[in-house]
Amino acid sequence: MKKENIKKIVLAYSGGLDTSIIIPWLKENYNNPEIIAVSGDVGQGDELEGLEEKAIKTGAAKLIVADLVDEMVDGIIIPALKMGAKYEKYLLGTAFARPVIGKKLAEIALAEGADAICHGATGKGNDQVRFELAIKRFAPDMPIIAPWREWNIKSRDEEIDYAEAHHVPLRISRETNYSKDKNLWHLSHEGLDLEDPANEPQYDKPGFLEMSVSPMRAPDAPEYVSVDFEAGAPTAFNGKKMKASDIIRKLNEAGGKNGIGITDIVENRLVGMKDRGIYETPGGSILYFAHEQLEMITVDKDTLHVKQKLAVDFADLIYNGKWYTPLQEALTAFADEANKYVTGTVKLKLYKGNIIPAGTTSPYSLYSEKLVTFGESDYDQAQAAGFINLWGLPVKVQALRELGRL
């Protein structure tokens, strides 16, 4: 579609550096179109404050804030939790949010009669893929504008220059200009001194950590928490039933103040380059750990091992933006079935960045103290000899062949 034919644009708007300058840039470069800013509320909290006023002052016709927290948690995070999906130790925080935001952008664009959808993801990153695959799934004919693939701006410093020249207010300075992404599940930090893996993260630097404290600054006394699960999904925190998103909020609070879930990772981006990021995932780290503890006693060996293999594929699928696909539906169905008996209570001790098991119970436990005890049991140890003879028969036959005795 030609630029002059684009009269109305739906913009994925966070109010961060990229999207703050995109509104005036679109006005200048696309013949002053009507811009509908859309912010997906995925649990980023106070980042949404003042966003409507800012969007309109910088040229948007209006701001639509879409509550996507529970859709993200129940629809994407819980299936990933059930599968145990991790991408190279990364708990997929940004990747969890992008599909639901992309879907909502497509829905709003169609409802508003927009001519295009615009996003602020860079041409170097993963988010451009995640947004656009979701948009293609729900609005396959919708043109997509990605300014980072068009404009002459080359760096975040130049973005700040543009913002200052166009009187766009920013919440950051050149010294605190980390690229951050926040939602209910996590907060990511990239850029500045973190671009060199040789640099130690400055966890005590004011304004750096937001969801957590450094483990060195965590309390000297441990804190106990418990999480209840039903069929693999969290249902209660410290014995009190609540929806999954509220459990994550409670675990974020408990984990954050105890220095839980801070990871420093160099990951392999989808586009082919390596990238260094610091991630804060306090509640998510606890939830994954608790789920794994409960799986240990409720899931049989074969199912658990296959699920662990498929977890890599499931994490890749999420990371690579392929959430709305038949493969996701098939893997999610497997995860649901594999978690049929993952019901029970997990108690944990949180202490200075550590998650320590403090007891796991389940009505569907496969653990039998009567079988495994070092004391007297009903298990007939003599039967092991026959099992080993059969299990080791191929090894014995190979040895006999080498000795010429077959």
matplotlib code that plots the C-alpha trace (Angstrom):
import matplotlib.pyplot as plt

x = [0.0, 1.3, 2.0, -0.5, -3.3, -2.7, -5.1, -5.5, -2.8, -3.1, 0.2, 1.4, 2.2, 4.1, 5.1, 8.8, 11.5, 10.7, 6.9, 7.1, 8.9, 7.0, 3.8, 5.4, 7.5, 4.4, 2.8, 5.8, 6.4, 2.9, 1.0, -0.4, -2.5, -5.0, -3.1, -4.9, -2.4, -3.0, -1.4, -1.7, -1.9, 0.2, 0.8, 3.4, 1.8, 2.7, 4.2, 0.6, 0.1, -0.1, 0.0, -3.2, -2.2, 1.2, -0.1, -2.6, -0.2, 2.3, -0.3, -2.4, -6.2, -6.8, -5.4, -7.0, -5.7, -6.5, -6.5, -4.6, -3.1, -5.3, -5.3, -1.5, -1.3, -4.0, -3.6, 0.2, 2.1, 0.2, 0.7, 4.4, 4.7, 3.0, 5.5, 8.5, 9.4, 12.6, 14.7, 18.3, 17.5, 15.3, 11.8, 10.3, 8.9, 8.8, 7.8, 4.8, 3.3, 3.8, 1.3, -1.7, -0.7, -0.3, -3.7, -5.3, -3.7, -5.2, -8.6, -8.6, -7.2, -10.0, -12.7, -11.4, -11.1, -7.3, -5.1, -2.0, -0.6, 2.7, 5.1, 8.3, 10.3, 13.8, 15.0, 17.6, 15.3, 12.8, 9.7, 9.2, 8.7, 6.4, 4.2, 3.9, 3.2, 0.3, -1.0, -0.7, -2.7, -5.7, -5.4, -3.5, -4.0, -3.1, 0.0, 2.6, 4.8, 8.1, 9.9, 13.2, 13.3, 12.6, 13.9, 17.4, 17.7, 20.6, 20.7, 18.9, 20.9, 19.6, 16.1, 16.6, 17.8, 14.6, 12.4, 14.1, 13.7, 10.0, 9.4, 8.4, 8.7, 10.7, 11.0, 14.7, 18.0, 21.0, 22.6, 19.6, 18.8, 18.6, 16.2, 13.6, 10.5, 8.1, 5.1, 3.6, 6.0, 9.4, 11.5, 14.3, 17.3, 19.5, 22.0, 24.5, 27.2, 25.4, 26.3, 29.8, 29.6, 32.8, 31.0, 29.5, 25.9, 25.5, 22.6, 22.9, 22.8, 19.7, 16.8, 18.3, 16.5, 12.8, 11.1, 13.8, 16.7, 20.2, 20.6, 23.3, 20.6, 17.9, 16.8, 19.0, 16.0, 14.4, 10.7, 8.5, 5.8, 3.5, 1.8, -1.1, -1.6, -4.5, -3.6, -0.4, -2.0, -1.4, -4.6, -3.5, -0.8, -0.1, -3.3, -5.5, -7.2, -6.8, -6.5, -3.1, -2.3, -2.8, -0.6, 2.2, 1.8, 2.1, 5.2, 6.7, 6.5, 7.9, 10.6, 11.6, 12.3, 14.4, 16.5, 15.0, 15.0, 17.7, 19.5, 22.3, 22.1, 23.7, 21.0, 20.8, 18.2, 16.0, 17.6, 21.0, 23.0, 23.8, 22.4, 23.1, 20.2, 19.5, 16.1, 14.1, 11.6, 11.0, 7.5, 8.0, 11.2, 9.4, 6.5, 8.6, 10.6, 7.5, 5.9, 9.1, 9.1, 5.5, 6.2, 8.9, 6.5, 3.4, 4.6, 5.9, 9.4, 8.6, 6.1, 8.4, 11.4, 9.4, 7.9, 11.4, 12.4, 9.3, 9.9, 12.8, 10.5, 7.8, 10.2, 11.5, 8.0, 7.1, 10.5, 10.2, 6.7, 4.8, 2.2, -0.9, 0.0, -1.3, 2.0, 1.3, -2.2, -0.8, 2.0, -0.4, -2.7, 0.2, 1.2, -2.4, -2.5, 0.9, -0.2, -3.4, -2.0, 0.2, -2.0, -0.8, 1.1, 4.7, 6.3, 9.5, 12.1, 13.3, 16.7, 19.1, 18.4, 17.9, 14.8, 15.0, 12.5, 10.7, 8.2, 5.9, 2.6, 0.1, -2.9, -1.5, 2.1, 3.9, 6.5, 6.3, 8.3, 7.5, 9.3, 12.3, 13.0, 16.4, 14.5, 12.4, 10.0, 7.8, 10.2, 11.9, 15.5, 16.2, 14.0, 16.6, 19.0, 16.6, 15.8, 19.6, 20.2, 17.5, 18.4, 22.1, 21.6, 22.6, 25.8, 26.6, 25.9, 28.2, 31.0, 30.5, 30.8, 34.1, 35.3, 34.3, 31.9, 28.5]
y = [0.0, 3.5, 5.8, 8.4, 5.8, 5.1, 7.4, 5.5, 3.6, 1.5, 1.8, -0.6, 2.0, 1.5, 5.0, 4.0, 5.6, 3.9, 4.4, 7.9, 9.2, 7.0, 9.1, 12.4, 10.4, 8.8, 12.2, 13.6, 10.6, 9.2, 12.4, 13.2, 10.0, 9.4, 7.4, 5.1, 4.2, 0.8, -0.3, -3.9, -4.1, -7.2, -6.3, -3.5, -1.5, 2.2, 2.3, 2.9, 6.0, 9.2, 7.3, 8.6, 12.3, 11.7, 9.8, 12.5, 15.4, 13.8, 13.4, 10.3, 10.6, 8.4, 5.6, 2.2, 0.2, -3.5, -5.7, -8.7, -10.0, -13.0, -13.9, -13.9, -15.8, -18.5, -18.8, -18.8, -18.8, -21.7, -24.0, -23.1, -23.8, -27.2, -28.1, -26.6, -24.5, -22.5, -20.9, -21.2, -20.6, -17.6, -17.9, -16.2, -13.1, -10.8, -13.7, -14.5, -11.1, -10.4, -12.9, -11.5, -7.9, -8.7, -10.4, -7.4, -5.0, -7.0, -7.1, -3.3, -2.5, -4.4, -2.9, 0.6, 0.2, 1.0, 1.0, -0.3, -1.5, -0.1, -1.4, -0.1, -3.3, -3.1, -4.9, -6.6, -8.3, -11.0, -8.9, -7.8, -11.5, -12.1, -9.1, -9.7, -13.4, -12.8, -10.0, -12.2, -14.9, -12.5, -9.8, -11.5, -8.7, -5.8, -3.8, -3.5, -0.5, -1.0, 2.4, 0.9, -0.8, 2.5, 5.6, 7.0, 6.9, 4.6, 4.5, 5.2, 8.3, 9.6, 8.7, 10.9, 13.7, 13.3, 13.3, 16.5, 18.2, 17.3, 18.1, 14.5, 13.9, 10.9, 9.0, 8.2, 10.0, 9.1, 7.7, 5.4, 4.6, 0.8, -0.9, -2.4, -4.5, -5.1, -7.2, -9.2, -12.0, -10.2, -7.2, -7.3, -5.0, -4.5, -2.0, 0.5, -1.3, -4.6, -4.8, -6.0, -9.5, -8.6, -6.0, -7.0, -5.9, -3.0, -4.5, -1.8, 1.0, 3.2, 2.5, -0.7, -3.5, -2.8, -6.1, -7.5, -6.6, -7.9, -11.2, -9.4, -7.0, -9.6, -10.2, -12.4, -14.6, -17.0, -16.7, -19.7, -19.8, -22.5, -23.0, -25.3, -26.8, -28.6, -30.5, -28.4, -25.0, -22.9, -22.4, -21.1, -19.1, -19.8, -21.8, -19.0, -19.7, -17.1, -16.8, -17.5, -13.9, -13.0, -15.9, -14.5, -11.1, -12.6, -14.6, -11.5, -9.7, -12.6, -13.5, -9.9, -9.0, -12.1, -11.6, -14.5, -14.8, -12.5, -14.0, -12.8, -14.5, -14.3, -15.8, -16.7, -14.4, -15.7, -13.3, -14.9, -12.7, -13.2, -10.8, -10.1, -9.4, -9.2, -10.6, -10.2, -13.0, -13.5, -15.0, -17.0, -18.5, -19.7, -21.0, -23.0, -24.4, -25.4, -27.1, -29.1, -30.2, -31.5, -33.2, -35.2, -37.2, -37.2, -37.8, -41.2, -41.4, -42.0, -39.1, -36.8, -37.5, -37.0, -33.8, -32.5, -33.1, -31.4, -28.5, -27.4, -27.4, -25.6, -22.9, -22.5, -22.1, -19.4, -17.6, -17.6, -16.1, -19.2, -19.3, -19.3, -22.5, -26.1, -27.3, -25.1, -26.6, -30.1, -29.6, -27.8, -30.8, -33.0, -30.7, -30.8, -34.6, -35.0, -32.7, -34.6, -35.7, -32.7, -31.8, -31.0, -28.5, -27.4, -25.6, -23.6, -21.6, -18.3, -17.1, -14.6, -15.6, -19.3, -21.4, -24.3, -27.2, -27.4, -30.3, -31.5, -33.4, -34.8, -37.1, -38.6, -39.2, -42.1, -42.0, -45.0, -44.9, -48.6, -49.5, -47.2, -47.3, -48.6, -50.3, -53.5, -53.4, -55.7, -55.4, -58.7, -57.7, -61.2, -60.3, -57.8, -60.5, -61.7, -58.2, -57.4, -60.6, -59.6, -55.9, -56.7, -59.5, -57.4, -56.4, -60.0, -61.2, -58.5, -59.6, -63.2, -62.3, -60.5, -63.6, -65.8, -67.8, -67.2]
z = [0.0, -0.9, 2.0, 0.7, 1.0, 4.7, 6.5, 9.8, 11.8, 14.9, 16.9, 19.5, 22.2, 25.4, 26.0, 26.0, 23.9, 20.6, 20.5, 22.0, 19.0, 16.5, 16.8, 15.5, 13.0, 11.5, 11.3, 9.4, 7.1, 6.4, 5.5, 8.9, 9.4, 12.3, 14.9, 17.4, 20.1, 21.7, 25.0, 26.1, 29.9, 30.5, 34.2, 33.7, 36.5, 36.9, 33.4, 32.2, 34.3, 32.3, 29.1, 27.6, 28.1, 26.7, 23.6, 22.7, 23.4, 21.0, 18.2, 18.8, 18.3, 21.3, 23.5, 23.9, 26.9, 26.6, 29.7, 28.6, 31.9, 32.4, 28.7, 28.8, 32.1, 31.6, 27.8, 27.4, 30.7, 32.3, 29.3, 29.3, 33.0, 32.6, 29.9, 31.8, 28.8, 29.1, 26.4, 27.3, 31.0, 29.9, 31.3, 28.2, 29.8, 26.8, 24.5, 26.6, 26.2, 22.5, 21.0, 23.0, 22.2, 18.5, 18.4, 20.1, 17.7, 14.8, 16.3, 17.0, 13.6, 11.9, 14.2, 13.6, 9.9, 10.1, 7.0, 8.8, 12.1, 13.4, 16.0, 17.5, 17.5, 16.0, 13.0, 15.1, 17.6, 18.2, 18.9, 15.3, 14.4, 17.4, 16.7, 13.0, 13.1, 15.5, 13.2, 10.1, 11.9, 12.8, 10.1, 7.2, 4.7, 7.1, 6.1, 8.8, 9.4, 11.3, 11.6, 12.7, 9.3, 7.5, 9.3, 9.4, 13.2, 14.1, 17.9, 21.1, 21.5, 18.2, 19.3, 22.4, 20.1, 18.0, 21.1, 22.4, 19.0, 18.9, 22.6, 23.4, 27.2, 28.2, 31.5, 30.9, 30.5, 28.4, 31.6, 32.4, 28.8, 29.2, 26.9, 29.3, 28.9, 31.8, 32.4, 35.2, 34.7, 34.3, 33.7, 31.1, 30.9, 27.8, 26.4, 27.9, 30.0, 29.6, 25.9, 27.0, 28.7, 30.5, 32.6, 35.9, 36.3, 38.7, 40.7, 43.4, 40.9, 41.7, 39.4, 37.9, 39.6, 40.0, 40.8, 43.0, 45.3, 45.0, 47.0, 49.0, 50.2, 50.9, 54.5, 56.7, 57.7, 55.3, 54.2, 53.7, 51.0, 49.7, 46.3, 45.6, 42.1, 40.4, 37.2, 36.9, 37.3, 40.4, 42.5, 45.9, 47.6, 51.2, 51.5, 50.0, 46.7, 44.0, 40.3, 38.7, 37.9, 41.6, 42.7, 40.4, 42.0, 45.5, 44.4, 42.8, 46.1, 48.1, 45.6, 44.8, 48.4, 48.8, 45.7, 43.7, 40.0, 38.8, 35.8, 33.5, 30.1, 26.7, 24.5, 20.8, 19.2, 16.4, 13.9, 14.4, 16.8, 20.5, 23.0, 26.6, 29.0, 32.7, 33.6, 36.8, 37.1, 40.9, 40.9, 37.7, 39.0, 42.2, 40.2, 37.8, 40.7, 42.7, 39.6, 39.0, 42.7, 42.4, 39.1, 40.7, 42.8, 40.5, 36.9, 35.7, 34.4, 30.7, 30.5, 32.4, 30.2, 27.0, 28.4, 29.2, 25.6, 24.2, 26.5, 24.3, 21.2, 23.1, 24.3, 20.8, 19.5, 22.0, 21.6, 17.8, 17.8, 16.6, 19.4, 17.1, 15.3, 15.1, 16.7, 19.8, 20.1, 19.9, 22.4, 24.8, 24.6, 25.6, 28.4, 29.8, 29.7, 31.2, 34.1, 34.8, 38.2, 39.1, 42.0, 45.5, 47.7, 47.5, 50.4, 49.7, 51.7, 50.1, 51.2, 49.6, 46.0, 46.7, 46.4, 48.9, 48.9, 52.3, 51.6, 48.8, 49.2, 46.7, 46.7, 43.5, 44.6, 43.0, 45.8, 48.0, 51.2, 51.8, 48.5, 48.7, 52.4, 53.7, 56.4, 56.1, 53.2, 51.0, 48.1, 47.2, 46.4, 45.0, 42.0, 40.8, 39.7, 37.0, 35.9, 35.5, 33.5, 31.0, 30.9, 30.5, 28.0, 24.9, 26.7, 27.5, 24.0, 22.6, 24.9, 24.0, 20.3, 20.9, 22.7, 19.8, 22.1, 20.3]

ax = plt.figure().add_subplot(projection="3d")
ax.plot(x, y, z, "-o")
ax.set_aspect("equal")
plt.show()
